[in-house]
Amino acid sequence: MNALFKALNDPTRRQILELLRDADLTAGEIADRFEISKPSISHHLDLLSQAGLVSSVREGQFIRYALNTTVMDDLLTWLLAFKQKS
């Protein structure tokens, strides 16, 4: 759960998740939408992957990233449990 909150804590990573909500994208396509270096985007994608928020599939020399909604569903269920106890 700590990796999940760490990943969600950064605005760039949240923006990446928003992009992936609309479509699966390669790392290059994601990097093209930011004004930071490609290695920085790779680092953000790695942290999102470690948190289970994105999945990746190698397509030749490219890696395509997709949003993993299962982890978000688990997080929402966990958060809603607190509301139900109030």
N, C-alpha and C positions, 0 to 999 in steps of 0.2 A: 504494500500500500504506500510505503514511503517513496518508492520510485515513481509511482503514479502521481502523487502530489508534487514531487519535484519536477516532473515533466510538465504538469499543468501550470506550474508557477511562472513559467516564462512566456512573455507575450509573443515571441517569435514562434515558439512551439504551438501555441494556441492558434496562431494564424495558419500554420501548416495544417493543423487539424481541420480548420475551416475550409481550406483549399481541397483537402481530401474528402470532405463531406460531399462535394459536388462531383468529383471524378478521381479515379486512380491516376497518379502522375509518376513520371520518372523523377529521379533526383535532380536531373538537369532542368526539367520543366518547373520543378519547385524552386530551384535556385534562381531561375530567370525572373521570378516574381519578387525577389528580394534584392536589396542593395548591400548584401554582405557576401563574404567569400563562400565559394563552394565547399571548402573544408568545414567552415562554420555550419553550413546547412547540413552537411554529413554528420557532424557532431549532434545537432539537434535531432536528426532522424534516428541516430543511434539511441539517444536517450528515449525517444518516443517508442522505439522498438523494444528496448529493455523494459519499459513500463507496460508493454503489451498493447499500446494504443494504436500502433500501426503494424501491418504485416508487409513483407516484401517478397517479391518474386523476381528472380533473375531472368531477363529476356535478352539473350546474347550478351552484349557488352553493357546493357542498361539494367538498372534495378527499378522495378515499378513498385510504388508504395500504395497501400490501400488502408483506409480507416478500419480499425477493428472495433466494431460497436459492442462486442460482447463485454469488454472491460468497462466501457462506459455504462452499460446496462447494470453490471455488478456494482459500480460505484453509486449509481442512482438508487438502486435497491438498498444499499447500505445507508445512504443519506436519508432516504425516506423512512427507514426504521427509526431514526431519531425523532422525526416529526410525529410519527404515530404514537410515540411514548409520551409526548407533551400533552 
